[in-house]
């Protein structure tokens, strides 16, 4: 699947099918049940996020797709959400959706229309996350798919001197 063909709908349908097939009758699949080879051309849009349980959950970005890294303006891989939001608190639209996914053990959809990346450039994103579990009870990882869109730079005005 080439990048030009990837839409949020096709990404989410393929990831949902992957998640469903990997469950093998369980409520949630394990991280190791997700076969990256089967994702093929979707890998630039896919991420894995470890859930760190504690007084308040934290997230560690285990794998972040190239399209997300490019659009976000920073490689999140290996970083904790708390580290990236230090001084601003953990709460973001994304964090709230991840927390809901952990609590409900159900996939969650995220639509952000007015985001800003690390370089303060605007973006919008359609994303969905699915819970993964080592024991089919406690969510230990999240499978995510995201399509970022960045506005085209404004063309220079023909009257500009």
Steps between C-alpha positions, in 0.01 A plus 500: 500500500660825390488812717267682259240225551502504880196672648386491862223260398732250329757526779242445773330213314832318449612556860160389632524180293858444624389555862196270460705223335770520768252461787457122454180504711641731768363843588826662387803367314851504646760733351694204359184385316513807274690401186676806357566317172124483438477878543742560211449846350303615804805498730575873448160571657518250788629529854535288814474666839588329827263574789682571827262436787534697822312759700432657161566314176785615281577405142834408343519519123654164401463537123391807307435491126696722264194700391425589861862592569515722190167669567558546870847643435667277761571129546297393802651148510631416847353808667238500775190715463569655842846606382360663187230688690710597804382827645171479312348195670424168336159590364470535125228380262728210413580411862132512595412259217782265602380509861143419385637212292684361805197541728235364261724250316329620181641676190482879506494754217678835515435797271717805550436789262716771653820329613847654511818299461834550677591765242167677570370411153129419467368151431184296520492129574256212485616220728370184663650289776436139597582336835751214528544284809749241620238332722172594323403713800739793556583718198879501465546649154305695239499448124442826320445623149508865398470706184638851540418784267694821486371804317670593179716811539324810376609606154674837492274782405555615141499859630778432750802716431 
